Amino acid sequence: MGEQSGRQDGAYVALSYILAGLLLYGGLGWLGDRYLGTRFCLPAGIILGTVLSLYLIARRFGHHDDTSTRRRP
């Protein structure tokens, strides 16, 4: 039961990263569009927020094994 709870917690953390990135950078893009009178900041903010949140998810949950890249004698 503990392993399943850990996976579920990880899924909630990943979902919160995605939502936070979309809301934060999308909101900044919306503000930029509103004050600058443009129409490209909101889509750019949404894309940037999604990319950055996916990067953070991969960084936090990605398991990199250093021994697989080293040569063995």
MODELLER restraints for C-alpha pairs under 7 A, 6 or more apart:
rsr = mdl.restraints
at = mdl.atoms
rsr.add(forms.Gaussian(group=physical.xy_distance, feature=features.Distance(at['CA:14:A'], at['CA:57:A']), mean=5.99, stdev=0.5))
rsr.add(forms.Gaussian(group=physical.xy_distance, feature=features.Distance(at['CA:17:A'], at['CA:53:A']), mean=5.51, stdev=0.5))
rsr.add(forms.Gaussian(group=physical.xy_distance, feature=features.Distance(at['CA:18:A'], at['CA:50:A']), mean=6.21, stdev=0.5))
rsr.add(forms.Gaussian(group=physical.xy_distance, feature=features.Distance(at['CA:18:A'], at['CA:53:A']), mean=5.29, stdev=0.5))
rsr.add(forms.Gaussian(group=physical.xy_distance, feature=features.Distance(at['CA:18:A'], at['CA:54:A']), mean=6.98, stdev=0.5))
rsr.add(forms.Gaussian(group=physical.xy_distance, feature=features.Distance(at['CA:21:A'], at['CA:49:A']), mean=4.29, stdev=0.5))
rsr.add(forms.Gaussian(group=physical.xy_distance, feature=features.Distance(at['CA:21:A'], at['CA:50:A']), mean=5.87, stdev=0.5))
rsr.add(forms.Gaussian(group=physical.xy_distance, feature=features.Distance(at['CA:21:A'], at['CA:53:A']), mean=5.55, stdev=0.5))
rsr.add(forms.Gaussian(group=physical.xy_distance, feature=features.Distance(at['CA:22:A'], at['CA:46:A']), mean=5.35, stdev=0.5))
rsr.add(forms.Gaussian(group=physical.xy_distance, feature=features.Distance(at['CA:22:A'], at['CA:49:A']), mean=5.05, stdev=0.5))
rsr.add(forms.Gaussian(group=physical.xy_distance, feature=features.Distance(at['CA:22:A'], at['CA:50:A']), mean=5.91, stdev=0.5))
rsr.add(forms.Gaussian(group=physical.xy_distance, feature=features.Distance(at['CA:25:A'], at['CA:45:A']), mean=4.66, stdev=0.5))
rsr.add(forms.Gaussian(group=physical.xy_distance, feature=features.Distance(at['CA:25:A'], at['CA:46:A']), mean=5.93, stdev=0.5))
rsr.add(forms.Gaussian(group=physical.xy_distance, feature=features.Distance(at['CA:25:A'], at['CA:48:A']), mean=6.93, stdev=0.5))
rsr.add(forms.Gaussian(group=physical.xy_distance, feature=features.Distance(at['CA:25:A'], at['CA:49:A']), mean=5.10, stdev=0.5))
rsr.add(forms.Gaussian(group=physical.xy_distance, feature=features.Distance(at['CA:26:A'], at['CA:42:A']), mean=5.52, stdev=0.5))
rsr.add(forms.Gaussian(group=physical.xy_distance, feature=features.Distance(at['CA:26:A'], at['CA:45:A']), mean=4.64, stdev=0.5))
rsr.add(forms.Gaussian(group=physical.xy_distance, feature=features.Distance(at['CA:26:A'], at['CA:46:A']), mean=4.59, stdev=0.5))
rsr.add(forms.Gaussian(group=physical.xy_distance, feature=features.Distance(at['CA:26:A'], at['CA:49:A']), mean=6.96, stdev=0.5))
rsr.add(forms.Gaussian(group=physical.xy_distance, feature=features.Distance(at['CA:28:A'], at['CA:45:A']), mean=6.75, stdev=0.5))
rsr.add(forms.Gaussian(group=physical.xy_distance, feature=features.Distance(at['CA:29:A'], at['CA:41:A']), mean=4.40, stdev=0.5))
rsr.add(forms.Gaussian(group=physical.xy_distance, feature=features.Distance(at['CA:29:A'], at['CA:42:A']), mean=3.98, stdev=0.5))
rsr.add(forms.Gaussian(group=physical.xy_distance, feature=features.Distance(at['CA:29:A'], at['CA:44:A']), mean=6.89, stdev=0.5))
rsr.add(forms.Gaussian(group=physical.xy_distance, feature=features.Distance(at['CA:29:A'], at['CA:45:A']), mean=4.82, stdev=0.5))
rsr.add(forms.Gaussian(group=physical.xy_distance, feature=features.Distance(at['CA:30:A'], at['CA:41:A']), mean=6.50, stdev=0.5))
rsr.add(forms.Gaussian(group=physical.xy_distance, feature=features.Distance(at['CA:30:A'], at['CA:42:A']), mean=4.81, stdev=0.5))
rsr.add(forms.Gaussian(group=physical.xy_distance, feature=features.Distance(at['CA:32:A'], at['CA:41:A']), mean=6.02, stdev=0.5))
rsr.add(forms.Gaussian(group=physical.xy_distance, feature=features.Distance(at['CA:33:A'], at['CA:39:A']), mean=5.65, stdev=0.5))
rsr.add(forms.Gaussian(group=physical.xy_distance, feature=features.Distance(at['CA:33:A'], at['CA:41:A']), mean=5.52, stdev=0.5))
rsr.add(forms.Gaussian(group=physical.xy_distance, feature=features.Distance(at['CA:33:A'], at['CA:42:A']), mean=6.58, stdev=0.5))
